[in-house]
Amino acid sequence: MKSNAIKKICKVSIITLVVVVSTVMLIWKPAEQEIIEKGGLLAYRSVEDLVNDSIVIATGKVAGKSEGFEILHSNGENRDIFTDYYFTIDNVLKGNPYDETVTLRMPGGTVGNRTVYDFCYPTLNQQDEYLLFFYRPGTGGWFNTPGDYYYLYGANQGAYRMDGNGAFFNVDSGEELPAQALISPQLDEPVDEAHFREETEEAFRHNYETGMDSWEEYQYNLAQLDQYAAILP
């Protein structure tokens, strides 16, 4: 497949009950190095969604990042590459982060001769100040491992870069974050740590009730929420 056959983009789709659907878009092997580029559809998250549903909203800078590492899916079969970014918090707008420097886990990275790029997630540097919207799934399943770390809520939609005037612009769309978002009364509301697990359970129940999944599949999916993935050595 020629490298210019597919655009390297991640699209936002205005849909509900959809989690990130990530698909392999392009693979080639120059000099024995396997490059995998991924993209897909993201469930649309409004600024109101970001403010209301994130469990931590904070500004700060990236202090560093890990080497890429592989995670074995909770099903014990699939694996994928991730990178941990270490985010030092300057100001907390919502929630109670577990430390002053927290781990942000994002898909992508290099392990051995295999490199994965996921265009639904930003590349963060150590120079810029960011405003990030964090969440924790509160479940196992998929590539969720035990331990303290966050994901970006809404992927690219949940990351904003600060400019020289103190305004924040989305790293992907370039849209400015409305000033009123930073003074929303929702920032002072209690954080519901169980929100994302309940949302996932509701999605599974919807799939069963609409006939998309059988009863056995529904029960299996629920059980997987308590089965965690593992970081490979």
PAZA-810489 format. One record per residue (C-alpha): x, z, y. Coordinates in steps of 0.2 Angstrom, whole numbers, always signed. Layout:
N
+-------+-------+-------+
:    xx :    zz :    yy :
+-------+-------+-------+
:     X :     Z :     Y :
...
+-------+-------+-------+
//
This chain:
233
+-------+-------+-------+
:    xx :    zz :    yy :
+-------+-------+-------+
:    +0 :    +0 :    +0 :
:    +7 :    -5 :   +17 :
:   +10 :   +10 :   +29 :
:    +0 :    +2 :   +43 :
:   -16 :    +1 :   +32 :
:   -24 :   +17 :   +37 :
:   -25 :   +26 :   +53 :
:   -17 :   +43 :   +53 :
:   -32 :   +53 :   +60 :
:   -43 :   +67 :   +57 :
:   -61 :   +65 :   +63 :
:   -74 :   +78 :   +68 :
:   -91 :   +75 :   +60 :
:  -107 :   +84 :   +67 :
:  -113 :   +91 :   +51 :
:  -118 :  +108 :   +44 :
:  -114 :  +117 :   +28 :
:   -98 :  +107 :   +26 :
:   -80 :  +114 :   +24 :
:   -65 :  +104 :   +28 :
:   -64 :   +89 :   +16 :
:   -46 :   +84 :   +15 :
:   -42 :   +67 :    +7 :
:   -25 :   +59 :    +3 :
:   -24 :   +44 :   +14 :
:    -7 :   +36 :   +11 :
:    +7 :   +38 :    -1 :
:   +24 :   +30 :    -1 :
:   +42 :   +34 :    -8 :
:   +56 :   +29 :    +3 :
:   +73 :   +34 :    -5 :
:   +64 :   +45 :   -18 :
:   +56 :   +56 :    -5 :
:   +37 :   +56 :    -8 :
:   +27 :   +57 :    +8 :
:    +9 :   +61 :    +8 :
:    -2 :   +59 :   +23 :
:   -19 :   +68 :   +23 :
:   -34 :   +68 :   +34 :
:   -53 :   +69 :   +32 :
:   -69 :   +75 :   +40 :
:   -71 :   +92 :   +49 :
:   -87 :  +101 :   +52 :
:   -89 :  +101 :   +71 :
:   -86 :  +117 :   +79 :
:   -92 :  +120 :   +97 :
:   -83 :  +131 :  +109 :
:   -98 :  +143 :  +106 :
:   -95 :  +143 :   +87 :
:   -76 :  +146 :   +90 :
:   -80 :  +161 :  +101 :
:   -94 :  +168 :   +90 :
:   -87 :  +166 :   +73 :
:   -68 :  +168 :   +74 :
:   -63 :  +186 :   +69 :
:   -47 :  +186 :   +81 :
:   -45 :  +176 :   +97 :
:   -28 :  +178 :  +105 :
:   -14 :  +170 :  +116 :
:    +4 :  +170 :  +112 :
:   +19 :  +160 :  +105 :
:   +25 :  +154 :   +89 :
:   +41 :  +165 :   +84 :
:   +46 :  +154 :   +69 :
:   +39 :  +147 :   +53 :
:   +43 :  +147 :   +35 :
:   +50 :  +134 :   +24 :
:   +36 :  +124 :   +15 :
:   +30 :  +132 :    -1 :
:   +18 :  +127 :   -15 :
:    +2 :  +136 :   -19 :
:    -7 :  +135 :   -36 :
:   -25 :  +133 :   -34 :
:   -36 :  +147 :   -41 :
:   -42 :  +135 :   -55 :
:   -24 :  +135 :   -61 :
:   -22 :  +117 :   -61 :
:   -20 :  +109 :   -43 :
:    -6 :  +113 :   -31 :
:    -3 :  +109 :   -13 :
:   +10 :  +113 :    +0 :
:    +8 :  +125 :   +15 :
:   +18 :  +132 :   +29 :
:   +17 :  +149 :   +37 :
:   +19 :  +150 :   +56 :
:   +23 :  +167 :   +64 :
:   +13 :  +170 :   +79 :
:   +17 :  +184 :   +92 :
:    +2 :  +189 :  +101 :
:    +3 :  +192 :  +120 :
:   -16 :  +195 :  +123 :
:   -31 :  +199 :  +112 :
:   -47 :  +192 :  +118 :
:   -57 :  +197 :  +102 :
:   -55 :  +206 :   +86 :
:   -41 :  +217 :   +79 :
:   -26 :  +208 :   +73 :
:   -17 :  +217 :   +59 :
:    +0 :  +216 :   +68 :
:    +8 :  +211 :   +84 :
:   +15 :  +196 :   +75 :
:    +3 :  +188 :   +63 :
:    +5 :  +174 :   +50 :
:    -5 :  +158 :   +52 :
:    -6 :  +147 :   +37 :
:    -8 :  +129 :   +38 :
:    -7 :  +114 :   +25 :
:    +8 :  +103 :   +25 :
:   +27 :  +105 :   +24 :
:   +41 :  +100 :   +12 :
:   +45 :  +106 :    -5 :
:   +59 :   +97 :   -14 :
:   +57 :   +79 :   -12 :
:   +38 :   +80 :    -8 :
:   +32 :   +81 :   +10 :
:   +14 :   +83 :   +15 :
:    +7 :   +80 :   +33 :
:   -11 :   +85 :   +36 :
:   -18 :   +77 :   +52 :
:   -32 :   +89 :   +53 :
:   -20 :  +103 :   +58 :
:    -9 :  +104 :   +73 :
:   +10 :  +105 :   +74 :
:   +14 :  +120 :   +84 :
:   +31 :  +122 :   +94 :
:   +40 :  +138 :  +100 :
:   +40 :  +133 :  +118 :
:   +22 :  +132 :  +122 :
:    +9 :  +146 :  +125 :
:    -6 :  +144 :  +114 :
:   -24 :  +151 :  +113 :
:   -29 :  +151 :   +94 :
:   -45 :  +155 :   +85 :
:   -42 :  +164 :   +69 :
:   -52 :  +167 :   +53 :
:   -50 :  +174 :   +36 :
:   -61 :  +168 :   +22 :
:   -63 :  +185 :   +14 :
:   -63 :  +177 :    -3 :
:   -52 :  +170 :   -17 :
:   -55 :  +152 :   -23 :
:   -46 :  +136 :   -18 :
:   -29 :  +140 :   -11 :
:   -33 :  +157 :    -4 :
:   -20 :  +170 :    -9 :
:   -20 :  +189 :    -7 :
:   -11 :  +196 :    +8 :
:   -12 :  +196 :   +27 :
:   -13 :  +179 :   +35 :
:   -25 :  +169 :   +45 :
:   -31 :  +151 :   +45 :
:   -36 :  +141 :   +61 :
:   -55 :  +141 :   +63 :
:   -60 :  +123 :   +64 :
:   -42 :  +117 :   +61 :
:   -37 :  +107 :   +76 :
:   -53 :  +112 :   +85 :
:   -46 :  +130 :   +85 :
:   -30 :  +127 :   +94 :
:   -27 :  +126 :  +113 :
:   -11 :  +124 :  +123 :
:    -9 :  +132 :  +140 :
:    -3 :  +121 :  +154 :
:    +7 :  +126 :  +170 :
:    -9 :  +132 :  +179 :
:   -15 :  +144 :  +165 :
:   -28 :  +132 :  +159 :
:   -30 :  +129 :  +140 :
:   -32 :  +111 :  +133 :
:   -36 :  +107 :  +115 :
:   -20 :  +101 :  +105 :
:   -30 :   +87 :   +97 :
:   -44 :   +81 :  +109 :
:   -35 :   +86 :  +126 :
:   -52 :   +94 :  +131 :
:   -51 :  +109 :  +143 :
:   -57 :  +125 :  +137 :
:   -71 :  +131 :  +149 :
:   -66 :  +146 :  +159 :
:   -82 :  +155 :  +154 :
:   -77 :  +155 :  +136 :
:   -64 :  +167 :  +140 :
:   -77 :  +179 :  +148 :
:   -91 :  +177 :  +135 :
:  -100 :  +193 :  +131 :
:   -98 :  +188 :  +113 :
:   -79 :  +193 :  +114 :
:   -85 :  +211 :  +114 :
:   -97 :  +210 :  +100 :
:   -92 :  +218 :   +83 :
:   -83 :  +207 :   +72 :
:   -91 :  +203 :   +55 :
:   -77 :  +202 :   +42 :
:   -89 :  +196 :   +29 :
:   -96 :  +182 :   +39 :
:   -86 :  +168 :   +30 :
:   -89 :  +174 :   +13 :
:  -108 :  +175 :   +16 :
:  -107 :  +158 :   +23 :
:   -98 :  +151 :    +8 :
:  -111 :  +160 :    -4 :
:  -125 :  +152 :    +6 :
:  -117 :  +135 :    +4 :
:  -116 :  +137 :   -15 :
:  -134 :  +143 :   -15 :
:  -140 :  +128 :    -5 :
:  -131 :  +116 :   -17 :
:  -139 :  +124 :   -32 :
:  -157 :  +125 :   -24 :
:  -156 :  +107 :   -19 :
:  -150 :  +101 :   -36 :
:  -133 :   +96 :   -31 :
:  -126 :  +109 :   -43 :
:  -132 :  +116 :   -60 :
:  -135 :  +134 :   -63 :
:  -119 :  +135 :   -73 :
:  -109 :  +127 :   -58 :
:  -117 :  +139 :   -46 :
:  -112 :  +154 :   -56 :
:   -94 :  +147 :   -59 :
:   -92 :  +144 :   -40 :
:   -97 :  +162 :   -36 :
:   -85 :  +169 :   -49 :
:   -71 :  +158 :   -41 :
:   -73 :  +168 :   -25 :
:   -65 :  +183 :   -34 :
:   -51 :  +172 :   -42 :
:   -36 :  +170 :   -31 :
:   -23 :  +157 :   -29 :
:    -4 :  +161 :   -31 :
:   +11 :  +156 :   -22 :
:   +23 :  +147 :   -33 :
:   +42 :  +153 :   -34 :
+-------+-------+-------+
//
